[in-house]
Amino acid sequence: MKAYIFPGQGAQFVGMGKDIYEQSEKARTLFEQANTLLGFRITDMMFNGTDEDLKQTNVTQPAIFLHSVILAKVLNDFEPDMAAGHSLGEFSALVAAGALSFEDGLRLVAARANAMQKACLIQPSTMAAIIGLDDFTVEDICQRISDIVVPANYNCPGQLVISGTIAGIDKACELMTAAGAKRALKLNVGGAFHSPLMEAARVELEHAIVNTMINEPVCPIYQNIDAKPYTDPEQIKHNLIRQLTGPVRWTQTTMHMIENGATSFTEVGPGSVLQGLVKKVDRAMPTSSASPQ
């Protein structure tokens, strides 16, 4: 069974999508449609911008979404038996699997990016990657800190990203190092994504999601909030709303997809981070990057 996986924020690079734009008329049409919908030429930033341009959340998220979704739409052999996306990538997976239209998906991603940007301004907050500790130890340390600190991204065994207030993350990094973490590294991000500090963004995005048509996807979508497969549109909406303040359970998602019969994983979008995470779960699992035909 073919599993398709879609990357999230952090996978962007200057020049992303340019090859697809140049090789496919269908891709060009979709990119130009996106420029019109967004009200600015995101293709200029993607193809010829700077790293700083691409780091802005309101550019990063639509850019990765567009690269992933348009790539899926121009692949000749895109026939997923199951799909999942890491954080932002969940929206790409839903569009690629026919649950969301291209236009609605892009509107939701743009709304999500703007809502998250605003939420970051309400309270200074951050994230940190914890390498070399088991999930239980990280969860236990988070619970012992009086500030808001929560597990945010269960990326693979031994790699968990935590999210919270700046003081809370500083304290957590101290305690994680003392508990034997190989690294406790603060990340260069705008805020505490996938934590209760994103509540304002969740409320704003909930309205947009509730009012968007979601159809039954062509294959099960394994959603971040609980790593389980879904095809019911109302349940998919409910899980999407919870995603902003809940953790990304990527380790569990990969495990469940393998348990349910995945025989290969194809990463659709910029970079190869997710392939590396799959290999940390099952070294023998075949992985590849999608490329235009």
N, C-alpha and C positions, 0 to 999 in steps of 0.2 A: 504493500500500500504506500502510495506517495504522499508524504507530508510536506506542505509548503509553509515556510516560516518567514515572517516579515519584521525587519529591524525597527528599532525605536531611536529616540534622540541620541546623538553622539556618533551616529554612523555617517554623517554628512562629510562631503569633501568637495573642494572646488573642481568643477568640470563634470559633476555628477549629472547623468542623464543626457549629456551632449551627444554621445554616440547613438543613443536610441533616437534622438531628435533628428539626427542627420541621416539615419538609415531607414526610417519608417515614416511614411506619410500619415499613417494613423496616429503615430506618436506626436508628430508635429501638430496635428489638429487638436489633440487633447491638451498639449502644453499651451497652445495659444488660447484655447478655451479657458484654461486655468488663469492665464494672465488677465483675461477679461473679467473673470469671476472675482479674482482677488483685488483688482483695481490697481495692480502694479506688475511690472514685468519681472516675475520671480525667476524666469528663465535666464535673464541677464545675470542675476546674482548666482544662480546655480552653475552656469557655464563659465562665466568670466569674472565673478565677484572675488571677494577676499574671504579669508577665514573668519574675519570679524563680521562681515555681512551675514555669513551663514550661521554664526553663533547666536544671532538674535532669535529668540523663541518663535516670534511671529513669522520668521523666515524658515528656520530649521524644520519645524514640524510639517508645514505644507510641502517643503522641498523633499523631505524623505518620503512622505506620503506619495507625492507625484512620481518620484523615481520608481518606487515599488509598484504602484498601481499601473502605471503606464507600461512598465516592463512586463507585468503579468498579462496585460491586454495585447501585447504584440508577440507573446510567446506562442509558437505553433502547437506546442505539446503541453499547454497548461491545463491539466486535468487532475485537480487535487482530490484525494480521498479524504483528507483532513487538513486543517489549516489553523495557524495560530500566529499572533503578532505580539511582540514585546512592547507593552505600554502603548505608545502612539501606533505601533505596528498593528494593533488589534483593529484599528479603523481601516488600515490598508487591506488586511485579511478579509474584512467584511465586504469591502468593495470588490476585491478580486473574486470573491466567492458569490457575488451577485446579491448579497443581502442589502447593500446600500448602492444607490446610483453614484456615479462618478461625481456629479455636481453636489449631491447632498453630503457625500463623504468629505469633499473638499471644504464645504461650508462648515461642517462640524469640526474638522481639524483646525480651521482658521479660528473658529469661535473658542475652541479648547485652548489653543496657543495664547490667545488674547486674555482669556479668563485666568489662565495659570500665571501669565505675566503680571496681571493686576494683583492676584493673590500673593505673589512674591513681595509686593510693595507694602502689604499690610503689616507683615512682621518679618524682620530679617531672619532667614533660616537657611539651612544647607543640608548636604548629604555627605556620607563617608563610606568608602568601600572597606569592608573587613575581610581580610584574606587569612585563611588557615585556622578558622574556628568552626566547630559544628553549629548548626542552626540553633539547637537548644541553648547552648552557652550564650550566643548572641542575643536570643530572645530574653533570656534570664537577666542579662546585664541591662538591656533596654528597660525592662520592668522595674529595675531597682533605682532608676534615675528619676528624680522629682520633676525635671523638665520634660517636655514632650520629645520622646525619642522612640521610634518604632522601626521594625524591619520593613524595608520598602521594596527591594528587589531580591528575590531568592534566585540568583543567576545560575549557579551550579553548586555541587557539593564543595564546601569550603570557601565559597565566595558569596557574601551577602552584603547588600548595600543598605545602610540605615539612613533615616531621614528625621529631622527635627530642628529644634531651636539651635542657635549657634552655641550657646552655653551648654546645652544638653549634648550636642555632638562632640564638643571638646572633652567633656567629662567622659562620655562613652568611649572615645578613642583612647583615653588614659586607661580606663578599666579593661578594655579589650586587649590592649598591649600587655597589661599586667596579667591577663588571663592566658596569654600565650599566642595571641594573634601574630602571624608573620608580618602583616602590615595593617595599619589602621589609617587610611589615607583620606583626608578631606577632599571632596571633589569640587571642581570649578563649575558649579551650577548656580542658577539664579535663586533657588529656593528648595523647600522641603517637599519634593514631589512624592505622591503616594503616601501622604500622611494626613492627620487631622488638620494640619495647617493649610491644606488645600480646600477646606470646606466652602469658602466663598466661591471658589472656581467650580466646585461640584454643583452648588445651587444654581449658578449661572448656566452651566452646561446642561443641567437636568432639563431645563425648560426647552432648550434647543433639541435635545434628544427625544423628549416626549413628543414633540411636534414634527418629527422626521419619520417618514415611511421606511420601515425596515421589513424586508421580505425574508422568506425562508432561504437560507444559503444552499448552494449546490452540494455542500459537504458539511460535516460538523465543524464548528469553530470552537477550539479549546480556549476558554476565556481566562484572563489573568487572575480574576478575583478568587477563583477556587480550582483552577486548572482542569475543569471538567468540560466535556463537549456539549455544545448546544446548537439546536436548529430552530427552536421556537422564538419568533421575533420579539414577543413581549419579554421573555426571559433574557434575551440578548440585550434589549434596552436596559432592563433593570441592572444587569451586570456591568454594562458600559458606564452607567451613572455611578455605581459603587467604585469603579476602577480608580477614579482620581484620588480618593482618600484611602484606598485599600492597597495592599501589597501586590506586586507582580510575582506570581508563583511560577516562575519559569522552570526551575528545577523539576517541580512536580508536573508541570505541563509536558515537558520532554519525556519524563518517565511514563506518564499516562498514555502519550501517543505511541510510545514503544510497546507498552503493555497491550494496547489495543490494535497492534498489528503493523505499525509503521515499519517499512523496510528501507526507506531512504528519506533524507531531509534535503530540500532545496531552499536556499535562502534567496528571497526575491527582494532586491533593493540594494542600496549601497553597502559596501563593506562585507566582512565575513565573520563578525563577532559571534553571531548566533551559531554558526557552524562549529566554532571553537567550544561554545558552551555545550552543544550536543555531544561533542567528543569527550567532554569531562564526565558526562553521564554514562556514555557507552562508546568506548574507543573504537569498537569494530563497526559502528553504524556508518554506512556510506553517506557523505554529505557533499553538496555542490552548490555553486552559485548559478543563478539563472543568468542567461545572457541572450541578447536578441538574436533571432534566427536569421 
